[in-house]
Amino acid sequence: MWRLFLRRLRQRSGPPGRLSARSARSSSGFPAPAMPAARVRSTFLDYFRDQHGHLLVPSSPVRPRGDPSLLFVNAGMNQFKPVFLGRADPRSEMASYRRVVNSQKCVRAGGKHNDLEDVGRDLYHQTFFEMLGTWSFGDYFKEDACCMAWSLLTEHYGIPADRLYVSYFGGDAAAGLPPDDETRHIWMEIGVPPARLLAFGLRENFWEMGDSGPCGPCTEIHYDHVGGRDAAALVNADSPDVVEIWNLVFMQYNREGDQSLRPLPRSSVDTGMGLERLVSVLQGTRSNYDTDLFTPLLHAISQVSGAGPYAGRTGAADRDRVDMAYRVVADHVRTLSVCIADGVHPGMTGAELVLRRILRRAVRFCVEVLKAPQGALASLVPTVTHTLGDVYPELHRESHRIMDVINENEDHFLSSLQRGSRLILRTLSREDYKHGVFPASVVWSLHRDLGFPLDLVDLMLEDRGVQVDRPGLDRLIAQNQKVKSDPQPGVQAAPTLDVLSLSELQRLRVPHTDDSLKYQYRLEQGRYVFPACRATVVALYDGRALVPGVSEGQRCDVILDQTCFYSEQGGQSHDLGYFTRDALQDVLFPVEAVVRAGGYVLHQVTATDSLKTGDQVQLHLDQVHRLSLMVNHTATHLLNFALRTVLGPSVEQRGSHVSPDRLRLDISVKSSLSVSQLQQVDSCVRDIISANQIIHSEEIPLQTARTIGGLRTVDEVYPDPVRVVSVSVPVSDLLEDQTRHTSVELCCGTHVLQTGDIEDLLIVSEKQMVKGISRIVAVTGRDATRAREQGQVLAQDVDSLTARLSGPPPSSLDSAQRLAKEVGVLSDAVDNTTLPQWQRRDLQTRLRALQRTSNTAVRKLETREAAVRAQPLLEKMGRKDVQVDAVETDSLAVLMKTVNQLSAAAPHSLVMLLAPQRHSGKVLCACQVPKDSPSLSASDWAVAVCRHLGGSAGGSALVAKGTGSSDDIIEALRWAEAFARQKTRR
């Protein structure tokens, strides 16, 4: 087909190297009016789907599917990594992909690709963008990809060919890579003049997925905004006038662990074109922000803020940074809307932390620069929904939740700014700033704990002539990054099959692992019976390549023809156990992990003896471990169903994990569950368990399964056919009657056969991980029963303590302090013991009230005792300007209150009291100075005295306390008074 296309091009354009008259139009030759962004997107998708047989695949969410190497989806190819790497489940639709097209939501903020701090400074950086992409998985290659791209740009979009330049890979002798002359020849055949075909090196025109994996040369199409000139020198020169619009990657190599390159068994194509940049070209503007993807938002920002209209200024021309603020807010609210709709909420780690920074940056520009009222940012969400919601319908569904999350986080941030400002002022008032250096530890705490922007700290301190301890802050930032990047001790990366080894298995016609035995268990007389499994070793992988055998001590992946082990997937942990080799039954090969890759089940072992392909083995499943997983996985389904029953259908699962000792479920819910809601969920699950309902499972076609009413699904690539797990109602009945209300999910996990086998389920923890996402942890069986018993014991303890505190108030300070300590100890027990979460919340509320009661009693008795101690001192010292003396007390609080009373009686006096402890030799110290005492602060006085006594102290300019040690209290008193008189010259 493309040979005909090339001939047609040559007929119209003459010899290769000349451009047709139609293609040589200037910018005035663009169709008028400018093509709207929605039509640009649909033209791309329709062209590849309708004219070139590509399958249109929806955008994946911006949270990567099972890829911990990414914070966000940052390219169209992310969701297709399993295909490129050969690891797609052969039963899934993804495994059948040959030609694909889509428009992918992408976020580049944090990690390797981070545009956050550049957004707003220029006219094109964004954190959120749409990537128009096409893929060929072993189907067409370079010629077809180039011809399709050129035809779309010049004929369908009408871009003048004389504005286009093409770069290709010019080779790299050091890497042993020749120039990509094949691609150069294809472009010349299409009609691109040699002067517009530019060779570049590895950095510009060789694409790699990572440190290892599929890679290959790429060719890029660049657009000259000016035209009518030779702009070849500006290609890849960071010129805003000549920009890359399309990158075509030809994956033909695999980068090995030793950095060598090996040809891939099948070549693929991955192309990507940023929608926003393409629209700016087609709408005749240099700035993405002047396209109809952004102009409605910029207008809405002007309306809500009252700022002057957006003028597109940058740099020095934008002196008040108003136009920068317009761009920041417009970009960031798009990113926030898309991320929150996909279940990523502002938080404290990973992608959530990056999103929190994006939100806070947007709030700052809204409030500080645009002077917009609080709530302005969330009010822009309907405009985002209007511009993007038709192609990404989740924005329509989640718009109210997006606005709630933004408003709540904005309110929290503004409160944090106020708290941070107060902390800065307190620090300035109590530290010695002779050198004007603000402590790095305080700055880091502000940034880490309160989310205080570092540049805002600089601005606040600059107004007071103080600078941050920059070297100290840099060290803290570096330490934090090191902690995040360091691998966990004892964690060793498991070997996984690479794409070449997977291809070799397919070439050798090694059949996919039959793991159907993992489901073939039964109940006999109330006990689960698991099938025996004999298998043959069909392949061994040593972390680098397939090998015929391994020796003792070698870590490897063992692939068998069949297995009864469950591989980790669907949130359920893998099975444990071991296998033995025929004729070597006394040597066990413990299975450390079980994973899937491209239809093969990999049993990860450290060989305890030699092992080779063809060996016969007997598998031994850890049945207790498996049964615990089955119980907890079924319990997760029941909990999911109960939560939706109690809280409503808007509750969505955002993640789960099933382990032998507990289960975890993350759900989208506006706030933490109340005590009543927790009790209702508890009751709902227990009713289903006590009813001992049958668990039904059946494999049916994926499209048929999606018709089941009330079906729960998560963002995963499901196999086809897919396994459906239903409680009490057979799957066939659910297909016939869409109104049946029960727990039904698509699930590949293993489950008990009747709910009574769970015995009990109990929520033992529930908290909001980030605003709008709650994490629930539950236990089952005996663990749940034990947790209920522990809850009852603690409830009785709280009842007993309540009765004691409800009686006559304690008569002595010692008894009051003992009661207060008991409340604290019991509070710690309630916080840290496994017990029903609803009961924990109830007991915590009661204990907080008891803590207030006991603290009040302690304070009253401390004040009374302080008055007794102060009376003789008042009579002894009167209104002396420096009052230093010793008192008998073992309570620092009483000592401080005694000082307060003396200072109240003599407000212009410097007061310090020391309390020697008879048996330990310690000395307690407390002091207070008048407000108008510039020559001596309380903290300086206490620190000096306590250091003299070999101890330490701290406090503010007015009051301070500390401890030391001395066996000569008279000398200590003299020294303290002399120090104060010397400093104040009294």
Buried (B, 14 or more C-beta within 10 A) or exposed (E): EBEEBBEEBBEBBEEBBEBBEBBBBEBEBBEEEBBBBBEBBBBBBBBBBEEBEBBEBEBBBBBBBEEEEBBBBBBBBBBBBBBBBBBBBEBBBBBEBBBBBBBBBBBBBBBEBBBBEEBBBBBBBBBBBBBBBBBBBBBBBBBBBBBBBBBBBBBEBBBBBBBBBBBBBBBBEEEEBEBBEBBBBBBBBBBBBEEBBBBBBBEBBBBBBEEBBBBBBBBBBBBBBEBEEEBBEBBBEEBEBBBBBBBBBBBBBBBBEEEEBEEBBBBBBBBBBBBBBBBBBBBBBBBBBBBBBBBBBBEBBBEBBEBEEBEBBBEEEBEEBBBBBBBBBBBBBBBBBBBBBBBBBBBEEBBBBBBBBBBBBBBBBBBEBBEBEEBBBBBBBBBBBBBBBEBBEBBBEBBEBBBBBBBBBBEBBBEBBEEBBEBBEEBBEBBEBEEEBBBBEBBBBBBEEBBBBBEBBBEBBEEEEBBBBEEBBEEBBEEEEEEEEEEEEEEEEEBBBBBBBBBBBBEEEBEBBEBEBBBEBEEEEEEBEBBEBEBEBBBBBBBEEBBEBBEEEBBBBBBBBBBBBBBEBBBBBBBBBBBBBEEBEEBBBBBBBBBBBBBBBBBBBEBBBBBEBEBEBBBBBBBEBBBBBBBBBBBBBBBBBBBBBBBEEEBBBBBBBBBBEBBBBBBBBBEEBEBEBBBBBBEBBBEBBEEEBBBBBBBBEBEBBEEBEBBBBBBBBBBBBBBBBBBBBBBEEBBEEEEBEBBBBBBBBBBBBBBBBBBBBBBBBBEBBBBBBBBBBBBBBEBBBBBBEBBEEBBEBBEEBBEEBEEEBBEEBEBBBBBBEBBBEBBEBBEEBBBBBBBBBBBEEBBEEBBEBBBEBBBBBBBEBBEEBBEEBBEEBEEBEBBBBBBEBBBBBBBBBBBBBBBEBBEEBBBBBBBBBEEEEBBBBBBBBBEEBEEBBBBBBBBBBBEBBEBEBEBEBBBBBBBBBBEEBEEBBEBBBEBBBEBBEB
